[in-house]
C-alpha cells in the first residue's frame, strides 16, 4: 500500500512519486490550499493539496485529526522561507495527487501534544497514548536495545532457550501469582518470578550458555521501577567464574551504549564491596554522580557524654556518621526541618547538624544546638574528618546502622538533586562481596541476601554453618546512576553446600525435597560450575530513555494497584469457569451496623 515511511522522505526523493500511509497529525486550510501533516512511526511529512484536482481537494477538506490516509504525490522542495529545521523531512513536502481515506476517526480523547493529560487517562486509552512521538521513540529505543543485547549474546555463543510460564510455586522473596489447574483438583501452577531453577537445570543439561528475554511475575507492592509483570534479560553460563562473567557483561553494556546512544562507558567499571558501598554512600546501589560521601564517626563519638551519639557508637549494630554538604550553610531552618522530616521516612528519629561559619575559629565559628554536648577534641575530629570548609553544613545520623545508612543515604541523593550537585553522564559500577545471609531481627532467623542458590565464598559446609553471619557470597550487582539494573552470582553446584544453605535458612530436608527436589537431584548428576545474571530490561530502557517510570517504556503496563485500565483487568469470571477449576469464592462477612 505504500512505497515509503513518512519520516524517511528527504531531498534525495525530490521529483519522485511516492505513496505513504499514516495518521493525520494536523490539518491546516490556508486560503484554498490545504496542508496535512501525515504521521507514521518514522515521523511527520507535510502534504499539500490545491484545488487543481477537485475530487481529491474535496476529500482533503473533510479529513480530520487521526484519520488514516493513503497519499500518493510528488516530492518537491519546500518554497524558500518555509523550511522547518525541526523536522527530519522539513526541507521537502509532497504535492498530493491522490488521497484515500482508509478509516475515519472520532475526536480522540486527548490531543497528542497535550502534556497535561493524567497518567490514568493515558493508560485507559493507551493505544492513543502510544501514538505520541515521545512514547513511540521509547518503544523504538527499547527494540534497538533488545536487539543489541541479543546480537551480543548470539555472537558469544549463547543459546536463546525458553523456559516454562506455568511452573511450581517456590519461595523466591515475593508472592507468587497462582494459576489453578482444571485437570488437577486443588492444585496450582505459579507464574515464574524468574527462570532461576530452570536455567540452572539447563547448565546441568550441558547447554553451557543460555539467555532469554523473559516475562516474570511478582505479586508485590509497586513503585516507579516495579510492575507485577516485567521483562528481564536472563543469562546463565557454565565454566566461567565471577570475574569472567562480569567482564563479559561489562563488554555487553558498553556495546549497547555505544551503538544505541553513541556514548562510551568506563572501561573497566569501578567496583565497590558491599561493606564499602554502605560505609561511604549508605546504599548498596550508590549513585556515583553525586560527590557526597558519608564519614564514619563511631570512634570519635564513643566516649562523648551525649548519649544520642555515644549509645549507637558503642553498639556493635549501631552507627554514627556525618554527611557534609558543601555550601550548605545557606539552608534555612525551615529547609533543615523539611530534611529532618524526610529522613524520618527511613526511621531516623532526628537530624542533628552543624553550620560551619569559620573553620579557623573552631567552636566559636560553628553554629548548632548540639555543640554544648561535644568536647573540643570531638569537634576538631569532626571538622578534620569531614574536611569541612567555611560555609558548609554537616548533617549527622546516629542510630542502628541500617537506619543511619538508609536515612543518610537517601538524604545524600536528595541533597544532590536539590542542590544541583548531580554530575552529567553515566556512572556504572559493580557492587561485590555481599554477605551470604542477613539476620531477620524479628524472627532471629537467617535469610538469603540474594537467593538460596547463590554460592558462598567457601566450599566447606562446616565453615558455612559455623559462621553464617561472616561468610561472603559470590554475588555481584550492576548499578547505573543509583539504580540496580542487574544482579547475579556464581551458583551452588554441589549438593552438600546447597543442603547446608537450606538448613541455615530453616528449610527442613523434607521441605527442601518437596520444593526443590528436582534441583537437588540434578546436582547429583555432574552439575558443572556455573553462574549468571539477570538484567531488568524495563529499568535499563527507563534510564537510557530518560523516562521517570518503567510504565513509560512498557507498551501496556499496569497501574500502581496492579490493574489494567485499558482492558479493565483483573475482572470477575463466571460461576461455570470457577466450577471447572474447583473454586468457590468466599463471601466477605457483612460489616456490623453501627449501633445508635
N, C-alpha and C positions, 0 to 999 in steps of 0.2 A: 504493500500500500504506500510505501514511501521510499525515497532514494537516499535521504539523509536525515540525521537528527538536527533539530533546530539549532542547538548550540555549536554545531560543527561548521556552520557556514561562515566563510571569511572571504577575503579579497581574491583568493585563488579560485573562487567559484563564480566570479563576475562573468556575465554573459552566458551562464549555463542555466538551463531549465531544470528545476528541481521539484520534488514533491516531498512535503513534510506533513507530519501529523502531530497534533498536540491539543492543549487546552488554551482557551482564551484567557490570558492573564490580564489584559487591559484592552479596551476598545475606545478609540477617540474619533470623533467626527469633526474635521477641520474644514469647514466651508466647502462641502461637496467632495472632499477626499477623506476616506475612512482609513485609519491606521489600526491595525490589530497586532498586539504583541502576543505571539504564539509561544507557548511554553511546553517543553518536554523535559525529560530528566537531565538533558545535557545543557539546557539553558534557554534563553529567550531569543526570538527572531522577529524583527519588525516586518510586517506585511502591509503593503499599500494597495488600496482598491480605489480606482477612479470610475466615473460614470461611463467610460467608453464602452464597457460591456454591461449593459443594463441589467440582465438577469443575475449576473454574478454580484453586481453592486447592490441589488435589492436583497440578495441573501446576506451580504456583509452588513447591511443596515439592521437586520433582525437578530444578529448574533449577540450574545451577552456573555458576561463573565462565567468562566468554567464550561462553556460549550466545548464539545470535542469536534475538531475540524480536520479536514484533509485539504491541503492547499497545494496547488501547482502554480508556479510562476517563474519569472526571470530574475536572476540575481543581478543587482546593479549597485553601483557605488552611491552612497547617500549624498545628497546635494551638499555643497560646501557650507560649513557652519552648522550642519545638523548632526554631525557625527557624535557618537556617545562613547567616550573613552572608558566608561564604567561597565560597558558590556563587551563580552568577547566578540560579539557579532556587530559591534557598534559602528563599524566602517561601511557596512552594507545594509541593504534591505531587499525585499522581494516584491516585485511588481506582480500582483496577483492576477492570474489568468483564469483559474478555475477555483471553485470553492464548494466543498461538500460538507454539510453538517452531519457528522456521524452520530451525534447524540446531543440533545439539548440538556440543559441543567437548570434546576431550580436555583434560586438565590442561595448561595452557600451559607451555613450557619455562622461563619465569621470570615472576614477578609484575610487573605493570606499574608498581607503586610501589616496586620494589626498585632502589635507586640503586647497588648494588654489583655489578651484572651486568657481566661483562667485555665490552669492545667486540667481541671476536671472537665471543662468544656472541650478542650483539645483531645483528651483521651476518649470522650464519648463519640467524637467524630474523628477518630484517628486517621481514617483514610483521607480526610481533607487536610488534617494537620501534616501528614506526610508529604503533601504536595508542596509545602513551604520549602523554598530553596535551602534554608538552614537545615531542616530535617533530612531532606534529600541528600545533601552533601555529607551529613554524618553517616548515613547508611552506606553511601558510596565509599566513604573512608573506611568504614568497618569491613566492607567487602575487600578492599585493597589490602588492609592489614591481615585479614584472614588468609588471603591468597599468598601473601609474602611468607606468613608463618608456615603454611602448607608446603610451599615451594622449598623452603629451607630444610624442613624435616624430610621431605621426599628425597632431596639431594644427599642427605646424610643417612640414608638407608632405613628410615623409619617406615613402618607399615601402618596404614590407616585401617584400623580394625574397630568394628562396632561391638559394644557390649550391651547386655540386656537392659531394657527400661523397666521390665517387671522382674523384681528380684525379691530377696528375703530382707526383712527388717533387721537391721544391725545397729548397735549403738555407735553413732559417729559424731555426737555432740549436739545435734539438733533433733527436733521431732521429725519423724518420717511422715510423708504423705502415703496413706494406706489405700490400697485398692482391693475391695472384696472380690473373692473368687466365686463365680457361679457354679463351677464344677466341683469345688472342694468346700463342702458345707462348713461354715465358721472359720475358714482360713483366709488369710490376706496376703497379697503381694505388697511390696513397698516400692515407691519410685526412688531411684538411687540418689542419695546425697552426693555421691561421687562414684566413679568406677573403680575405686581403690582396690578392692579384693580381686576383681576380675582382671585388672591389669597386672597384678602380681601373679595371678594364675597363668596369664599369657607368658610371663617370664619363665615360669616353671615349664610351660609348654615348648619353650625353645624359640619363641617368636623374636627374641633378642632386642628388637627396638619397635616400640608401639607408640602411636599417637592417635588422638581422636578429638575433634571439635564436638563437644558433647553437651547436651542439656542435662542439668542437675536440679534437684528439688530439695528444698529445706523449708519446713513449716516453722518459721521463726519470726520474731518481731522484725519489722522492716525499718530501714532508714535510707538515706540517699544512695548509698552504694550497695544495697541489698535488695533482692527480689525473691519471691517464693520459687520461681524458676529462673535459672540463669545459665550462661554458657561459659564453659571453661575449655581451655586447651590442655588436654590431659596427656602426659608424656611419661613413659617408663622405658628403662634400658638396662640391659644386663652387662656385667663385666666392666662397669665404669664406677669409679669412686666419686665422692662428692666434688673433688677438685675438677675432675674431667667433666662432670655434669654441669657444674656452674660455669666453667669456661665455655662450653658449647652453648649454653643458654644466653650468656652474655653476647656471644657472636650473633646469635639469632636476633636478639633485641636490637643490637647495633645495626644489623642489616635492615630490619623493619623501619627504624627511624631514618636511616639514610635513604632508603628507596621511597618511602611514603611521605615523610616530612622534609627530606633533604637536610637533616640535622645530624651531626656527628655526636656520639655519646662517648663518655670517658672510656679509655682502654688502658688498664683493666678497671672494672668497677671497684670502688673502695669497699672495704669490709670492716664491720664492727662486730665485736662479740655482743651477745645479748646483754651481758653484765655491763659492758662499756656503754652501750646504747642507753640503757636505763640510767646509768650514773651521769652521763653527760647531757642527755636530752629528755629523760623521764618517759621515754617511749621506745617500744621495740620496732617502731616504724617511723623513725625521725625524718623530718623534712630538713634536709641539709641546706636548703636555700636560705634558711633563717639563721643568721650568725649570732644566735644567743645560746648560751650553754648554762646548765646547772652546775653549781660548785658545791661540793660536799663540805659541811662544816661540823660533822659529828665530833671530831676530836677537839675542836675549839669550844663547843657548847657543852661538852660532857661535865665540866666542872663548874659551870656558872650556877648561881643560886636561883636563877629564873627557871622554874620547873617546866614551863611551857617548852623550853629548849632542852634543858638537861634531861628531862624524862625520856623523850624519844631518842636523844643522843646516847643514852645509856642502855636503851632497849635493843637487844640483838635484832629485833624485827622492826625497829624504828629508824627514822632518818631525819636529819636536819640539813637543809640545802638552801642555797641562795641563788637568785636569778637577777643578774644586773641588766638594767635597761639603759643603754647609753642615751643621754639627753632626756631621761625620764623625769628629771626634777621639775619639769613644767606641768606635770599632771596635777589636776585639781583634786581636792579632797573628794568631790563627787565622783570623779573618774576612778580614783582609788577604791572608793566604796563599791562602785559598779564591778570592778575587777574582783573585789572580795566576794561579792555575791556570785560572780561567775565561777570562781573556784569552789564555792560551796556545792555546786552541782556534782563535783567529783569527791565530795566527802570532807573537804577541808573545813575546819571549824573557824578559820580566820586567815588573815593575810597580813602579817607584820611587814613593815617596810622602814627603810632609812633613806631620807633625801640627803644627797651629798652636795653640799653647797661649796665648801672649800676643803679639799683633802688635807692641805698643809696645816690646817688648824686643828686637825684631829677631832676630838669630841665636840669642840666648840664650833666646828664647821659643818656639823651634821644636824639633822632635824628629824626627830622621831619620838613617838611615845614610849618606845622600848629602851631608849638609851640609858635610862636610870637603872635598868636591870642588868646592864652589861659592864663588866670591868674594862679598864683601858686596854689591857692586853688582848681581850677578845675583840674589841673594836679595831685595834691595829691589825689583827689577823684577818678580820673580815675584809677590811679595805685592801690589804695586800693580796689576799687570795682571789678576790673578785676583780682585781686590777681597776678599782673604781677611779673615776675622774670627776672633776668638777662638773656639776650639772646632771649627774647620773642619779638613778633611783635603784635601790636594791630591795627586792622582794624576798621574803623568807617563807619556807614551808617546814613545819615540824609536826610529825605525826608518824603513824605506821608508814613503812617505806612505800607500800603500794599507793597509799593516799597521797603522799608527797609527790611521788613520780607522776601519778595521773593528773593531779591538780596543777603542779608547776609545769608539767609537760604540755598540758592544754593551754595554760596561761602563756607559755613561750610562743606557741603557734598564734594565739590570738593577738598578742602584742606585736608579733612580726607582721601580721596583716594590718592591724590598726595603725601601726606607726610607719608603714611603708618600707619595712626592712626586708621584704621577700625579694631575693635576688632573681633576676631573669634567667630562664633556661631550664635545663633538665639535670637533676641530680640523682642518678640511680645509685644504689648500694646493695650489698648483701649483708644481712644480719645472720650471724652463725653462732654456734656453740650455745644453743638453747639448753636450759635444764631439761632433763628427761621427764621429770614429774613436777607437779606443784601440789601443795597440800591444801585441801579444802578445809578452811578454818571452822566451818560449821560442823562438818561430819568427822573431821580429823583423818579422812581417807586421802590416799594419793590419787591424783588424776593425771592422765597423759596431757602434756602441754600441747602436743600436736595431735597425734592419734596413736592407738596402741600398737601400730605396726612399724613405728619408727625405731630404727636401730640405735642402741646405746653405744657409747664410746668404750665399751668393754665387751669381750666375748665370754666373760666369766659370770654365770648366773649367780654364784655366791657373792661376788663383789657387788653386783647389781642389787641384790636383796638386802645386803648388809648396810648399804649407804644410798638408798634411793634418792634422798634429797641432794646428794652431792654429785651424782652421775650426770654427765652431759650427754646430749643426744647428737646424732649425726644429721641434724636438720638444718635447713637454710631457707631464708625468706628473701625474696627480691622486693625491694622497696623503691618507689619512684615518687619523688616530691611529696613525701609524707603519706603515701598510700601503698599498702601492701598489694602488689599485683601478682605475686606468685609465691607459692610455698611448697617445699618438698623435703625429701630426706632420702638417705640410704635406708632400705627396709631391713627388717629382721628376716634372715633366710634360714635360720636354724631353729628347729622345733623346741630345744631346751630353753633358749633365750625367750622365745615367744611365750612359752608356758610360764616362765618366771615373771614376765611383764604382766600377764594376766593375773597371776597370784598377787602381785603388788597392787593391782587395781581392784582387788577384791572380787575378781571373777573366778568362781569355782571351776574345777575341772569339768564338772557336769555341765555348767552353763557355757563354758568355752566350747565344749564339744557340740552342744546344742546349737550355738550361734555361729561358730567358726570352724566346725569340724571339718568341712571341706577344705579349708585353708590349711589347718593343722595337718591333715592327711597329706596334702600336696607337698608340704615342707619335708616330708619323709622320703620323697622320691627324687632326690637330686635337684633341689632348688638352687639355682645359681645366685651368686651375689648380685643384687640389683638395687636400683634406686630410681627416683623420678621426681617430677614436679608437676604442679597444675597452675596454670595462669588464669586469672579472671579476665576473660576476653572483654566483658562489658566494662570493667574498670579500666582496662588498658585503653579501649576506644574512648571512654569518657575523658581520660586525661589527654590523649593525643588530639581530640577534637575541641577541647576547651569547654565541654559541657559541664553543667553543675550536678547532674544526676545521671545514673545509668539508665533511668527511664527515657532520657533523651537520645540514647544511642541504641535503643531496642525498638523494633518495629511495633510490637504490640505488648507493652508492659502492663503490669498490674499496679493498682493503687497502693497507698500506704496500708490499707486494710486487706491486701491480697485479693482484691476483686478486679474484674474486668468490666469497665463501664461500657465498652463497645458491645460486648456480647451479653452483658448482664450475668456473668458467671462469677461465683458459683450460683446454681439455681436448684430449685426443688425438682425431684423426679417423681414419676408416677408410682402408685402402690404396686402395680404389676412388676415394674422393674425391681422394686425393693424385695418383693416376694421371691423373684428369681434368684436374688442374692442372699436369701435367708436373713433379711434385715428387717427389723421393726423399729420405727422411730419412737423414742420415749418422749412423751409429752412433758413439758416443764410444768411443775406444780403451780397452780394459780396462787398469786400473791394474796396474803390475807388482807382483808379490808381493814383500813384503819378505824379503830373504834372511836366513836364520838366522845 
